[in-house]
């Protein structure tokens, strides 16, 4: 069977450099233990092969039917472990029932990478390790510390539950077809938090509201969340800051402050 044709609608850019695939696989090996691995979008199995060669307990999800046909022909070890599905819509209990822990990896499609990490958050207690490649700017954003212009909503939400590392940059010419941007490889390891110290829904709302108006101070962006008659809380010095200046812990404190003085407006 000939090689799979990359499809723009699926954001496919097939990795062709085996040394890069090996480096990505090694980022999983270093922290894996005995957990099974779920690979998103294996394509023609360049990364897949390194996991299979090392005897890992590997499963894969692929949306592209042409890629599935290719993998079934060239990677028979995936028989019964390759799922034709959309990761964003799939019930992961079909593969890992009863909260079984697993590592997540892949050369993530650029066009859905952020959604993949939002789903990761939903299953954070089931996925203690995540590694893989995505657009460099997005990877940098996820790992960015406070005070950096790349620091944003997903940075805060992920770093609340994971230790995020930006590992290395990958050039365009190691893909077919080459993307127009560089890629970055990251690794996320679940931290030891079991509770944020505030209501999680409120935390998400505060973070998203603050960053949606990131050029404004928190006093201006969040004042609509304060109840009439309780505006005195806005005199706290934290409200002089902009959202990119706050650590996860400061966002937790800010959330508790706002909920204590919460209004009913949007």
C-alpha positions, 0 to 999 in steps of 0.5 A: 500500500502506498503512503497515506496522503496528508489531509489538510482538513485533519491538520495532518503533517506526517513526521518523517525524521526517525531521530525526532520520533525516537526523542519524543518516545524517550520523553515518555520512557523517562517517566512512564513506569508500567502505565499503558500508552494512548497515542492520538493520531498515529498517522503512518506509525512513525512514533508508534513503532518506537513504542511497539519496539520497546514492548509498551502496552500501546493503544491508538486513536485515529480518525483518518480511515486511510491511515487506519488501513495503512496501520493495520497492514504495516503495524499488525501489533496494533490489531485490536488496539487501534480505534477508529474514533475522534479523541475529542468525542470518544468515551475513554472508558471504552479503552481504560475502564474504571479509571485505569491510569494511562499516558497520553502522547502523539504528534497532535493535530495543530487545529485541535491541540488546545481542545485535546488539552482541555479534555486532558484536564477533564481526565487529569486523575486518569492521565498522570503523564502527557507528552507530545508535539504541537505547534511551537507557539501553543507548546510555549504557551502551555509551559509559560510561567507568569509574567510572560506574554505567552501566559494565558488561560490554558497555561493557568488551568494546566499548571494548576494540575500539572508540571509542564515542561517545554522540552525541545523545538522541531523544525518544519523540514522533518514533516511531510508536508512541512507545516508553516510553523515550527513545532515544540515537544512538551511533557506534563506530569500530574502534580500532587494536588487533589484540591485547588483550594477554591471552587473549580468552576469559579476558578475557571470563570475567573481565569477566563474572564480575566484573560478575555480582557487581558490588557485591562487590570483585574479591577476593570475586568472583574468588577462585574463579578463583585456584588453592589456594596462590596466594591471595597474588595477591589482596593486590594492590591491584587486588582492592580495587576493584569492576569499574566502577572498572577501565579496559579496560587494567586488566581486561587486567592483571587477566586476566593476573594471574588466568591466571598463578594460575588454578585449576580452579574455575568 
